[in-house]
Amino acid sequence: MGTVIYALCAIASIVCFGLLFRSAVASKQRLIFWTAFCFFLLSIQNIILFIDLTVISQTDLSIWRTSAGFVGCSGLLFALLWESR
């Protein structure tokens, strides 16, 4: 059951990235681009989580998946602060 949930989370974040990126290209707004960037890295985080817990469970990939989420959320925070000026 956990495998299905990890896969669905990865698919949902990939779809969100795709929709946000398409909107960013169409509207040329930087905040939407940074949000798409955040969802791209959250997608990477979910894919690494799926690989870590289901495919190669002998290797600990928690540093890589945490780093991807941290960089994505930090980029979005930077964009929110930058665009608020």
BAFI-3210 file (N, C-alpha, C; in Angstrom, 3 decimals, decimal comma, padded with zeros to 6 digits):
// residues 85
n [1|2|3|4|5|6|7|8|9|10|11|12|13|14|15|16|17|18|19|20|21|22|23|24|25|26|27|28|29|30|31|32|33|34|35|36|37|38|39|40|41|42|43|44|45|46|47|48|49|50|51|52|53|54|55|56|57|58|59|60|61|62|63|64|65|66|67|68|69|70|71|72|73|74|75|76|77|78|79|80|81|82|83|84|85]
n.u [000,820|001,969|003,748|002,092|001,026|003,348|004,055|001,781|001,947|004,319|003,539|001,473|002,873|004,533|002,642|001,610|003,928|004,220|001,859|002,196|004,609|003,882|002,045|003,756|005,408|003,533|002,542|004,753|005,514|007,510|007,134|005,425|007,118|009,116|007,597|006,972|009,558|010,012|008,097|009,157|011,521|010,350|009,069|011,287|012,187|010,082|010,324|012,865|012,273|010,468|012,213|014,095|012,670|011,379|012,719|015,635|016,237|018,373|020,195|020,641|018,979|018,185|019,446|019,735|017,061|015,989|017,566|016,775|014,106|014,545|016,050|014,200|012,010|013,376|014,070|011,519|010,762|012,700|011,870|009,322|009,974|011,568|009,806|008,014|008,832]
n.v [-001,197|001,214|001,668|002,345|004,750|006,355|006,448|007,715|010,221|011,176|011,297|013,188|015,500|015,832|016,370|018,791|020,361|020,369|021,716|024,195|025,053|025,292|027,362|029,348|029,778|030,734|033,069|034,514|035,228|035,669|034,645|032,473|030,872|030,328|028,896|026,691|025,685|024,972|022,906|021,160|020,320|019,192|017,105|015,628|014,973|013,286|011,221|010,252|009,388|007,296|005,562|005,118|003,815|001,660|000,504|000,367|-000,485|-000,928|001,122|004,323|007,113|009,452|011,908|013,022|013,270|014,960|017,189|017,985|018,768|020,829|022,716|023,327|024,443|026,546|028,046|028,851|030,382|032,412|033,564|034,493|036,446|038,120|039,002|040,448|043,002]
n.w [000,000|000,738|-001,363|-003,507|-002,620|-002,421|-005,124|-006,220|-004,965|-006,110|-008,800|-008,643|-007,828|-010,040|-012,034|-011,031|-011,235|-014,053|-014,900|-013,607|-014,778|-017,455|-017,206|-016,281|-018,487|-020,299|-019,059|-018,254|-015,660|-012,833|-010,242|-010,557|-012,019|-010,085|-008,272|-009,828|-010,071|-007,401|-007,135|-008,997|-007,721|-005,457|-006,700|-007,502|-004,959|-004,112|-005,978|-005,330|-002,749|-003,331|-004,721|-002,727|-000,654|-001,850|-004,119|-003,819|-000,956|000,703|000,709|002,146|001,275|002,398|002,895|000,337|-000,563|001,366|000,976|-001,598|-001,150|000,692|-000,785|-002,787|-001,323|-000,130|-002,369|-003,198|-000,978|-001,147|-003,577|-002,878|-000,973|-002,557|-004,559|-003,093|-002,742]
ca.u [000,000|002,861|004,323|001,093|000,925|004,568|003,960|000,747|002,491|005,275|002,779|000,752|003,801|004,981|001,549|001,596|005,058|003,925|000,854|002,789|005,610|003,142|001,497|004,866|005,831|002,483|002,324|006,051|005,612|008,613|006,679|004,919|008,303|009,752|006,709|007,204|010,873|009,816|007,400|010,086|012,382|009,512|008,892|012,538|012,171|009,153|010,903|013,942|011,607|009,973|013,374|014,745|011,891|010,852|013,621|016,909|016,034|019,609|020,937|019,902|018,991|017,440|020,142|019,431|015,662|015,795|018,226|015,928|012,976|015,039|016,407|012,959|011,268|014,190|013,905|010,193|010,812|013,467|011,029|008,256|010,574|012,054|008,672|007,197|009,354]
ca.v [000,000|002,370|001,873|003,035|006,121|007,065|006,670|008,725|011,521|011,588|011,652|014,436|016,628|016,014|017,038|020,182|021,031|020,573|022,762|025,469|025,450|025,742|028,667|030,298|030,095|031,519|034,368|035,147|035,757|035,007|033,911|031,177|030,089|029,832|027,877|025,500|025,183|024,298|021,642|020,266|019,694|018,316|015,891|014,883|014,434|012,158|010,126|009,672|008,651|006,048|004,705|004,776|002,903|000,481|-000,130|000,024|-000,216|-001,129|002,374|005,425|008,299|010,508|013,188|013,542|013,691|016,116|018,318|018,436|019,497|022,054|023,666|023,752|025,353|027,752|028,838|029,472|031,428|033,495|034,220|035,233|037,630|038,978|039,587|041,290|044,375]
ca.w [000,000|000,786|-002,691|-004,318|-002,118|-002,839|-006,566|-006,469|-004,553|-007,134|-010,003|-008,379|-007,841|-011,423|-012,739|-010,563|-011,876|-015,465|-015,047|-013,215|-015,762|-018,639|-016,873|-016,185|-019,853|-020,947|-018,434|-018,035|-014,302|-012,133|-009,058|-011,010|-012,374|-008,860|-007,718|-010,650|-009,666|-006,115|-007,369|-009,677|-006,710|-004,634|-007,504|-007,358|-003,597|-004,075|-006,760|-004,515|-001,667|-003,909|-004,989|-001,454|000,191|-002,541|-005,080|-003,178|000,468|001,452|000,730|002,751|000,421|003,089|002,729|-001,004|-000,684|002,234|000,312|-002,705|-000,570|001,317|-001,834|-003,427|-000,445|000,033|-003,586|-003,167|000,042|-001,746|-004,581|-002,187|-000,383|-003,626|-005,280|-002,208|-002,739]
c.u [000,860|003,453|003,366|000,991|002,143|004,512|002,920|001,206|003,481|004,549|002,048|001,690|004,368|003,906|001,463|002,742|004,753|002,923|001,406|003,808|004,934|002,548|002,591|005,357|004,803|002,376|003,606|006,159|006,640|008,149|006,117|006,089|008,958|008,900|006,854|008,544|010,776|009,128|008,258|010,977|011,581|009,186|010,117|012,598|011,251|009,662|012,021|013,353|011,096|011,125|013,994|013,971|011,397|011,871|014,914|016,827|017,298|020,392|020,051|020,058|018,304|018,120|019,769|017,996|015,365|016,421|017,378|014,731|013,388|015,368|015,153|012,179|012,048|014,095|012,562|010,148|011,573|012,607|009,921|008,802|011,016|010,905|007,818|007,675|008,624]
c.v [001,256|002,696|002,653|004,502|006,933|007,387|007,743|010,123|012,050|012,032|012,981|015,638|016,873|016,737|018,504|020,970|021,339|021,694|024,137|025,957|025,960|027,131|029,728|030,710|031,001|032,936|035,161|035,815|034,954|034,181|032,546|030,284|029,507|028,771|026,577|024,862|024,420|022,947|020,657|019,557|018,835|017,026|015,006|014,237|013,217|010,967|009,452|008,887|007,312|005,074|004,214|003,707|001,652|-000,236|-000,581|000,367|-000,419|000,174|003,481|006,671|009,485|011,873|013,820|014,028|014,886|017,361|018,865|019,236|020,818|023,116|024,190|024,746|026,640|028,650|029,538|030,585|032,639|034,272|035,036|036,507|038,612|039,694|040,503|042,732|045,268]
c.w [000,000|-000,573|-003,584|-003,898|-002,530|-004,329|-006,891|-006,056|-005,584|-008,396|-009,806|-008,407|-009,235|-012,240|-012,323|-011,176|-013,334|-015,696|-014,680|-014,232|-017,038|-018,402|-016,790|-017,564|-020,526|-020,379|-018,199|-016,657|-013,521|-010,944|-009,437|-011,423|-011,125|-008,178|-008,501|-010,302|-008,343|-006,320|-008,151|-008,663|-005,734|-005,379|-007,408|-005,979|-003,511|-004,870|-005,983|-003,346|-002,163|-004,149|-003,682|-000,688|-000,520|-003,410|-004,417|-001,691|001,302|001,616|001,291|001,880|001,089|002,960|001,394|-001,108|000,211|001,605|-000,832|-002,183|000,040|000,278|-002,533|-002,589|-000,188|-001,191|-003,624|-002,122|-000,467|-002,737|-003,923|-001,565|-001,456|-004,332|-004,394|-002,187|-003,661]
res [m|g|t|v|i|y|a|l|c|a|i|a|s|i|v|c|f|g|l|l|f|r|s|a|v|a|s|k|q|r|l|i|f|w|t|a|f|c|f|f|l|l|s|i|q|n|i|i|l|f|i|d|l|t|v|i|s|q|t|d|l|s|i|w|r|t|s|a|g|f|v|g|c|s|g|l|l|f|a|l|l|w|e|s|r]
***
